[in-house]
Amino acid sequence: MRLFGKIKEIKKGQKLFELGIFDEAIKQFSMAISKRKDINTYYLLAEAYFNNKDFTSTKKVLGEVIALGPSEEMIRKICELTGMKKNVSDEYRNAFPAFSQDGNKIVFCSIRRDTNGDGVIDQRDNFGIYIIDVDGKSERQIVNDDCQNTYPSFSPDGSKIVYLSRRRDTNGDGKVDLLDNPGIYIKNLNGRGEKCIVSDEYHNKFPSFSPDGGKILFASWREYNSGIYTIDIDGKNEKQIVSDEYDNTFPSFSPNGQKIIYASWRRDTNKDGRIDLRDNSNIYIIDSDGRNEQELVSDRYSNSFPVFSPDGTKIAYLSRRRDTNKDGKIDSLDNSGIYICDTKGRNKKCIVSDKSYNKFPSFSPDGKKILFLSSGESHRRTSGEGFFGWKGIYTVDINGRNKCQVVSGKYYGNTNPLFSPTQEKILYLAWREGTQRGIYLADANTPPNLQELKSLVEDNLK
């Protein structure tokens, strides 16, 4: 009779939970626990408290779950509520995180003040640039928020950063914001100041260091389209690598610095009488001196975000090929699959289906896995599904097997995942309802141990 009563109460609690009546669900789960202390029922109770935004009670009940010795599966479920290790607080609007090449530091942008004087701190305010150790300690601001700063990244030796900075009203609308042109700046981290190496006369984007640290690669719009350029870190010897006859974007160096890959829009594939970003894009590879351009992936489909493998022999990219949302057209609202090919454009293979929304593909340090953001499995309580829903973070082997969820999108929105260059740690942005964007760190292979789990419960549920 006791077992029957417990099952009835749990089932009733689960129905109430699904209806969003969390107070009553809490009562039912609590009654079940009073009869028998079961780890799964404790978790149901914690989840009900979490959805009721009673984080104090959530932490208390999760303490009971941990005391009962959770399985690996249960640890992963707890992490759906807590998120992973939070390196930078979600009380700030953080963005553009990037690892140093040795994996020991993180550079990122953060909004922390009402810089435009409108009485609120939000995405319209300026980003400052910060550095923090990978363990979440020794945070320091390196570029102040008097200007709008974005897209920082480390030099290979970790002594400098390159970033975009908007400092003038270049579009004449009476304010300086993300609609203005950014200059490209380099800052020495030893205290010797900063230098503008590319003027904000142009709209510049995607700056990154060459593997030897001597040049900056970037895209720049100087007439109607974007060419791809390199420039020495002292601001000299600028060279156009890819013509701005067409729009070109997402450039990146090969690991040895001898090649550059990028996406390019070159044909009116949608037949609207003009060539623009609504058309399909090819993926090209070119020598870093601007010679020997070769098409790797044709514009039969729309292809984007190409990235090299660590050994430089493969490329991963997004390819949008079907009307996945059934609106009668193939456009940016449709899902992309994730594909791999070699640097000759051969051996193309789809490794992640376009049945889900996918973005931000990148290789693991050993080149054997792909990390990506995906809508993955649907969750009832996220803010929509597919293109508009919250996303989880996944890995998959480069042969398309062994897809694994690393970070759940059930209660958190996640974006911008990237691997550490030296180990299988994953950096990403995440937020839950009512918070800004924190910066988190997760292990790609191993869930937190019990001591780490206790810290997640205590630190993240506030």
C-alpha positions as CSV (number, residue, x, y, z in Angstrom):
1,M,0.0,0.0,0.0
2,R,2.9,2.4,0.8
3,L,4.5,1.8,-2.6
4,F,1.2,2.3,-4.3
5,G,0.7,5.6,-2.4
6,K,4.2,6.8,-3.3
7,I,3.7,6.0,-7.0
8,K,0.4,7.8,-7.0
9,E,1.9,10.9,-5.4
10,I,4.8,11.0,-7.8
11,K,2.6,10.7,-10.8
12,K,0.3,13.4,-9.5
13,G,3.3,15.6,-8.9
14,Q,4.7,15.0,-12.4
15,K,1.3,16.0,-13.9
16,L,1.2,19.2,-11.9
17,F,4.8,19.9,-12.8
18,E,4.0,19.6,-16.5
19,L,1.1,22.0,-16.1
20,G,3.4,24.5,-14.4
21,I,1.7,24.3,-11.0
22,F,4.9,24.0,-9.1
23,D,3.6,24.8,-5.6
24,E,1.3,21.8,-5.7
25,A,3.9,19.6,-7.4
26,I,6.3,20.4,-4.5
27,K,3.7,19.2,-2.0
28,Q,3.2,15.9,-3.8
29,F,6.9,15.2,-4.1
30,S,7.5,16.1,-0.5
31,M,4.7,13.7,0.6
32,A,6.4,10.9,-1.4
33,I,9.8,11.6,0.2
34,S,8.2,11.6,3.7
35,K,7.3,8.0,3.0
36,R,10.5,6.9,1.3
37,K,13.7,8.8,0.7
38,D,14.4,8.1,-2.9
39,I,17.1,9.9,-4.9
40,N,15.0,10.3,-8.0
41,T,12.1,11.8,-6.1
42,Y,14.5,14.2,-4.4
43,Y,15.6,15.3,-7.8
44,L,12.0,15.8,-9.0
45,L,11.5,18.0,-5.9
46,A,14.6,20.0,-6.6
47,E,13.6,20.6,-10.2
48,A,10.1,21.8,-9.0
49,Y,11.8,24.2,-6.6
50,F,14.1,25.4,-9.4
51,N,11.2,26.1,-11.7
52,N,9.4,27.9,-8.9
53,K,12.5,30.1,-8.6
54,D,13.1,29.0,-5.0
55,F,16.9,28.5,-5.3
56,T,17.5,28.3,-1.6
57,S,15.2,25.2,-1.3
58,T,16.7,23.9,-4.6
59,K,20.2,23.9,-3.1
60,K,19.0,22.3,0.1
61,V,17.3,19.4,-1.7
62,L,20.2,18.9,-4.1
63,G,22.4,18.5,-1.1
64,E,20.2,15.5,-0.2
65,V,20.6,14.1,-3.7
66,I,24.4,14.4,-3.5
67,A,24.5,12.8,0.0
68,L,22.7,9.8,-1.5
69,G,25.5,9.2,-4.0
70,P,24.2,10.2,-7.4
71,S,25.0,8.2,-10.6
72,E,26.8,9.8,-13.5
73,E,23.4,10.1,-15.2
74,M,22.0,11.9,-12.1
75,I,25.0,14.2,-11.9
76,R,24.3,15.3,-15.5
77,K,20.7,16.0,-14.6
78,I,21.8,18.1,-11.6
79,C,24.1,20.1,-14.0
80,E,21.0,20.9,-16.1
81,L,19.9,22.9,-13.1
82,T,23.2,24.4,-12.0
83,G,25.1,24.8,-15.2
84,M,28.8,24.1,-15.3
85,K,31.7,26.0,-13.6
86,K,31.0,29.7,-13.8
87,N,34.2,31.6,-14.4
88,V,32.6,35.0,-14.9
89,S,29.4,36.1,-13.2
90,D,26.2,36.2,-15.1
91,E,25.3,39.5,-13.5
92,Y,27.3,41.0,-16.4
93,R,26.7,41.0,-20.1
94,N,29.8,39.0,-21.2
95,A,30.7,38.2,-24.8
96,F,33.4,37.1,-27.2
97,P,35.4,34.7,-24.9
98,A,38.7,33.3,-26.3
99,F,41.4,31.1,-24.9
100,S,45.1,31.9,-24.9
101,Q,47.2,29.5,-27.0
102,D,48.5,27.7,-23.8
103,G,44.9,27.4,-22.5
104,N,45.8,29.1,-19.2
105,K,43.9,32.4,-19.7
106,I,40.7,33.7,-21.2
107,V,40.1,37.1,-22.8
108,F,36.5,38.4,-23.0
109,C,34.3,41.5,-23.3
110,S,32.0,42.6,-20.5
111,I,29.4,45.3,-20.0
112,R,29.4,46.4,-16.4
113,R,28.4,50.1,-16.4
114,D,25.7,52.4,-17.7
115,T,28.1,54.0,-20.2
116,N,25.4,55.6,-22.4
117,G,23.6,57.3,-19.4
118,D,20.1,55.9,-20.1
119,G,19.7,54.6,-16.5
120,V,20.0,50.9,-17.3
121,I,22.9,48.5,-17.9
122,D,22.2,46.5,-21.1
123,Q,23.5,45.5,-24.5
124,R,23.5,49.1,-25.7
125,D,26.3,50.0,-23.2
126,N,30.0,49.6,-24.0
127,F,32.1,46.5,-23.6
128,G,35.3,46.6,-21.7
129,I,37.9,43.9,-22.2
130,Y,39.1,41.6,-19.4
131,I,41.5,38.7,-18.9
132,I,41.0,36.0,-16.3
133,D,42.9,32.8,-15.4
134,V,41.2,29.6,-16.7
135,D,40.4,28.6,-13.0
136,G,38.3,31.8,-12.7
137,K,40.9,33.8,-10.7
138,S,43.0,36.9,-11.2
139,E,40.5,38.8,-13.3
140,R,41.7,42.2,-14.6
141,Q,40.4,44.8,-17.0
142,I,42.9,45.6,-19.8
143,V,40.8,47.9,-22.1
144,N,38.3,50.3,-20.4
145,D,34.7,50.7,-21.5
146,D,34.9,54.3,-22.6
147,C,34.7,52.9,-26.1
148,Q,32.8,49.9,-27.6
149,N,35.2,47.0,-27.8
150,T,34.6,43.6,-29.4
151,Y,36.2,40.4,-30.8
152,P,39.4,40.2,-28.7
153,S,41.9,37.4,-29.2
154,F,45.4,36.5,-28.0
155,S,48.6,36.5,-29.9
156,P,50.2,33.0,-30.1
157,D,52.7,33.9,-27.4
158,G,50.0,35.5,-25.1
159,S,51.8,38.8,-24.9
160,K,49.3,40.8,-27.0
161,I,45.6,41.0,-27.9
162,V,44.0,42.2,-31.1
163,Y,40.4,43.6,-30.9
164,L,37.9,45.9,-32.6
165,S,37.1,49.3,-31.0
166,R,34.5,51.8,-32.1
167,R,35.6,55.3,-31.0
168,R,33.9,57.7,-33.5
169,D,30.4,58.4,-34.8
170,T,31.3,57.2,-38.3
171,N,27.8,56.9,-39.6
172,G,26.7,60.4,-38.4
173,D,23.7,59.4,-36.3
174,G,24.9,61.4,-33.3
175,K,26.1,58.4,-31.2
176,V,28.9,55.9,-31.1
177,D,27.6,52.3,-31.0
178,L,27.8,48.9,-32.7
179,L,26.5,50.5,-36.0
180,D,29.7,52.5,-36.4
181,N,32.9,51.4,-38.0
182,P,35.5,49.8,-35.7
183,G,39.2,50.3,-36.0
184,I,41.5,47.3,-35.3
185,Y,43.7,47.7,-32.3
186,I,46.6,45.8,-30.7
187,K,47.5,46.1,-27.1
188,N,50.6,44.8,-25.4
189,L,49.8,43.1,-22.1
190,N,53.1,44.3,-20.5
191,G,51.7,47.8,-20.0
192,R,53.1,49.5,-23.1
193,G,49.7,50.7,-24.4
194,E,47.7,50.1,-27.5
195,K,48.1,50.9,-31.2
196,C,45.4,51.3,-34.0
197,I,46.7,49.4,-36.9
198,V,43.6,49.6,-39.2
199,S,41.6,52.8,-39.4
200,D,37.9,53.0,-38.7
201,E,37.5,54.7,-42.0
202,Y,36.5,51.2,-43.0
203,H,34.1,48.6,-41.6
204,N,36.5,45.9,-40.3
205,K,35.7,42.5,-38.9
206,F,37.1,39.1,-37.7
207,P,40.7,40.2,-36.7
208,S,43.0,37.3,-35.8
209,F,46.8,36.7,-35.4
210,S,48.8,34.7,-37.8
211,P,50.3,31.5,-36.3
212,D,53.7,33.2,-36.0
213,G,52.2,36.3,-34.4
214,G,53.6,38.7,-37.0
215,K,50.4,39.6,-39.0
216,I,46.7,40.3,-38.5
217,L,44.2,38.7,-40.8
218,F,40.8,40.5,-41.2
219,A,37.9,41.3,-43.4
220,S,37.2,44.9,-44.4
221,W,34.3,46.6,-46.3
222,R,35.9,49.5,-48.3
223,E,33.4,50.1,-51.1
224,Y,30.4,47.8,-51.4
225,N,31.9,44.4,-50.6
226,S,34.4,42.9,-48.1
227,G,37.9,42.0,-49.1
228,I,40.3,39.9,-47.0
229,Y,43.5,41.6,-45.9
230,T,46.6,41.0,-43.8
231,I,48.7,43.7,-42.1
232,D,51.9,43.5,-39.9
233,I,51.3,44.0,-36.2
234,D,53.0,47.4,-36.4
235,G,50.4,48.6,-38.8
236,K,52.6,48.4,-41.9
237,N,52.6,46.4,-45.1
238,E,48.8,46.0,-45.5
239,K,48.0,43.6,-48.3
240,Q,44.7,42.6,-50.0
241,I,44.6,38.8,-50.1
242,V,41.1,38.4,-51.6
243,S,39.5,41.0,-53.9
244,D,36.5,42.9,-52.8
245,E,34.8,42.3,-56.1
246,Y,32.6,40.0,-54.0
247,D,31.7,39.7,-50.4
248,N,34.2,37.5,-48.4
249,T,34.0,36.7,-44.7
250,F,34.9,34.3,-41.9
251,P,38.7,34.2,-42.8
252,S,41.1,32.1,-40.8
253,F,44.7,30.9,-41.1
254,S,45.7,27.3,-41.4
255,P,47.8,26.1,-38.4
256,N,51.1,26.5,-40.3
257,G,50.0,30.0,-41.6
258,Q,50.4,29.0,-45.3
259,K,46.7,29.0,-46.2
260,I,43.6,31.0,-45.5
261,I,40.0,29.7,-45.8
262,Y,36.9,31.9,-46.1
263,A,33.4,32.1,-47.4
264,S,32.6,34.0,-50.5
265,W,29.4,35.2,-52.3
266,R,29.9,35.2,-56.1
267,R,26.7,34.4,-57.9
268,D,23.0,35.4,-57.9
269,T,21.9,32.0,-56.7
270,N,18.4,33.2,-55.6
271,K,17.8,35.0,-58.9
272,D,16.7,38.3,-57.4
273,G,19.0,40.3,-59.8
274,R,21.8,41.1,-57.3
275,I,24.6,39.3,-55.5
276,D,24.5,39.7,-51.8
277,L,24.5,37.8,-48.5
278,R,21.1,36.4,-49.2
279,D,22.7,34.3,-51.9
280,N,24.5,31.0,-51.4
281,S,28.2,31.2,-50.4
282,N,31.2,29.1,-51.6
283,I,34.1,28.1,-49.4
284,Y,37.6,29.0,-50.8
285,I,41.2,28.3,-49.8
286,I,44.1,30.5,-50.9
287,D,47.8,30.8,-50.2
288,S,48.5,33.4,-47.5
289,D,50.3,35.6,-50.0
290,G,47.1,35.8,-52.1
291,R,48.0,33.2,-54.8
292,N,46.4,30.0,-55.9
293,E,42.8,30.5,-54.9
294,Q,40.8,27.3,-55.0
295,E,37.1,26.6,-54.5
296,L,36.6,23.9,-51.9
297,V,32.8,23.8,-51.6
298,S,30.4,25.2,-54.3
299,D,27.6,27.6,-53.9
300,R,25.0,25.0,-54.9
301,Y,24.3,25.3,-51.2
302,S,24.9,28.0,-48.6
303,N,28.1,27.3,-46.7
304,S,29.7,29.2,-43.8
305,F,32.0,29.2,-40.8
306,P,34.9,27.1,-42.2
307,V,37.5,26.1,-39.7
308,F,40.8,24.1,-40.1
309,S,41.6,21.0,-38.1
310,P,44.6,21.2,-35.8
311,D,46.8,19.4,-38.3
312,G,45.5,21.5,-41.2
313,T,44.4,18.6,-43.3
314,K,40.6,18.9,-42.9
315,I,38.0,21.7,-42.8
316,A,34.6,21.7,-41.0
317,Y,31.9,24.0,-42.1
318,L,28.1,24.6,-42.0
319,S,26.0,23.9,-45.1
320,R,22.3,24.8,-45.4
321,R,20.7,22.6,-48.0
322,R,17.0,22.1,-47.2
323,D,13.8,24.0,-46.3
324,T,13.9,22.6,-42.8
325,N,11.2,24.9,-41.4
326,K,8.8,24.2,-44.3
327,D,8.1,27.9,-45.2
328,G,8.7,27.3,-48.9
329,K,12.2,28.7,-49.1
330,I,15.7,28.0,-48.0
331,D,17.2,30.9,-46.1
332,S,19.0,31.8,-42.8
333,L,16.0,30.5,-40.7
334,D,16.6,27.0,-41.9
335,N,19.0,24.5,-40.2
336,S,22.5,23.8,-41.4
337,G,24.2,20.4,-41.3
338,I,27.9,20.1,-40.3
339,Y,30.2,18.8,-43.0
340,I,33.9,17.9,-43.2
341,C,36.1,17.8,-46.3
342,D,39.9,17.8,-46.9
343,T,41.8,20.8,-48.1
344,K,41.4,19.8,-51.7
345,G,37.6,19.9,-51.3
346,R,37.5,16.1,-51.5
347,N,35.9,13.4,-49.2
348,K,33.0,15.6,-48.2
349,K,30.9,14.1,-45.4
350,C,27.9,15.2,-43.4
351,I,28.6,14.4,-39.7
352,V,25.7,16.2,-38.1
353,S,22.3,16.2,-39.7
354,D,20.3,19.4,-40.4
355,K,17.4,17.9,-38.4
356,S,18.6,20.2,-35.6
357,Y,19.8,23.8,-35.6
358,N,23.6,23.7,-35.6
359,K,26.3,26.4,-35.3
360,F,29.9,27.2,-34.2
361,P,31.6,23.9,-35.4
362,S,35.2,23.6,-34.2
363,F,37.8,20.8,-33.8
364,S,39.0,19.3,-30.5
365,P,42.8,19.7,-29.8
366,D,43.5,16.2,-31.2
367,G,41.3,16.7,-34.2
368,K,39.2,13.7,-33.5
369,K,36.0,15.4,-32.5
370,I,33.8,18.4,-33.6
371,L,32.3,20.7,-31.0
372,F,29.1,22.5,-31.9
373,L,26.0,24.3,-30.6
374,S,22.7,22.5,-31.4
375,S,19.0,22.5,-30.6
376,G,19.5,18.8,-30.2
377,E,16.8,17.3,-28.1
378,S,13.7,19.4,-27.5
379,H,12.7,20.5,-23.9
380,R,9.3,21.5,-22.9
381,R,10.3,24.5,-20.8
382,T,12.8,26.2,-23.1
383,S,11.9,29.4,-25.0
384,G,10.9,27.7,-28.3
385,E,12.7,25.1,-30.3
386,G,14.8,24.9,-33.4
387,F,16.1,28.3,-34.6
388,F,14.6,30.3,-31.8
389,G,15.0,27.8,-28.9
390,W,17.7,27.5,-26.3
391,K,20.6,25.3,-27.4
392,G,22.8,22.7,-25.9
393,I,26.5,22.0,-26.6
394,Y,27.6,18.7,-28.2
395,T,30.6,16.8,-29.5
396,V,30.7,14.2,-32.3
397,D,33.5,12.1,-33.7
398,I,34.7,13.3,-37.1
399,N,33.3,10.2,-38.6
400,G,29.8,11.3,-37.5
401,R,29.5,8.8,-34.6
402,N,29.2,9.0,-30.9
403,K,27.3,12.3,-30.6
404,C,27.4,13.4,-27.0
405,Q,25.7,16.2,-25.1
406,V,28.2,18.1,-23.0
407,V,26.0,21.0,-21.8
408,S,22.2,20.8,-21.6
409,G,20.0,23.5,-23.1
410,K,17.0,22.5,-20.9
411,Y,17.2,25.5,-18.6
412,Y,20.1,27.5,-20.0
413,G,20.7,29.3,-23.2
414,N,24.2,28.6,-24.4
415,T,26.3,30.0,-27.2
416,N,29.8,30.5,-28.6
417,P,31.3,27.2,-27.5
418,L,35.1,26.6,-28.1
419,F,37.7,24.1,-27.2
420,S,40.8,24.9,-25.2
421,P,43.8,24.6,-27.5
422,T,45.5,22.3,-25.1
423,Q,42.9,20.1,-23.4
424,E,39.3,19.0,-23.8
425,K,37.9,21.8,-21.8
426,I,35.1,23.8,-23.3
427,L,34.5,27.5,-22.8
428,Y,31.0,29.0,-23.6
429,L,28.5,31.7,-22.8
430,A,25.3,30.8,-20.9
431,W,22.3,32.4,-19.2
432,R,19.1,31.3,-17.6
433,E,15.9,33.3,-17.3
434,G,16.5,36.5,-15.4
435,T,20.3,36.6,-15.8
436,Q,22.8,38.2,-18.2
437,R,25.5,36.1,-20.0
438,G,28.0,34.3,-17.7
439,I,31.2,32.6,-19.0
440,Y,31.3,28.9,-18.1
441,L,33.8,26.0,-18.4
442,A,33.0,22.4,-18.9
443,D,34.9,19.1,-19.3
444,A,34.1,17.6,-22.7
445,N,34.4,14.0,-21.4
446,T,33.9,13.8,-17.7
447,P,31.0,15.2,-15.5
448,P,31.9,17.0,-12.3
449,N,32.9,14.9,-9.3
450,L,30.9,15.2,-6.1
451,Q,33.0,17.9,-4.6
452,E,32.9,19.9,-7.8
453,L,29.1,19.3,-7.9
454,K,28.7,20.7,-4.4
455,S,30.5,23.8,-5.5
456,L,28.3,24.2,-8.6
457,V,25.2,23.9,-6.5
458,E,26.5,26.5,-4.0
459,D,28.0,29.0,-6.5
460,N,25.5,28.9,-9.4
461,L,22.1,28.8,-7.8
462,K,21.5,32.3,-6.7
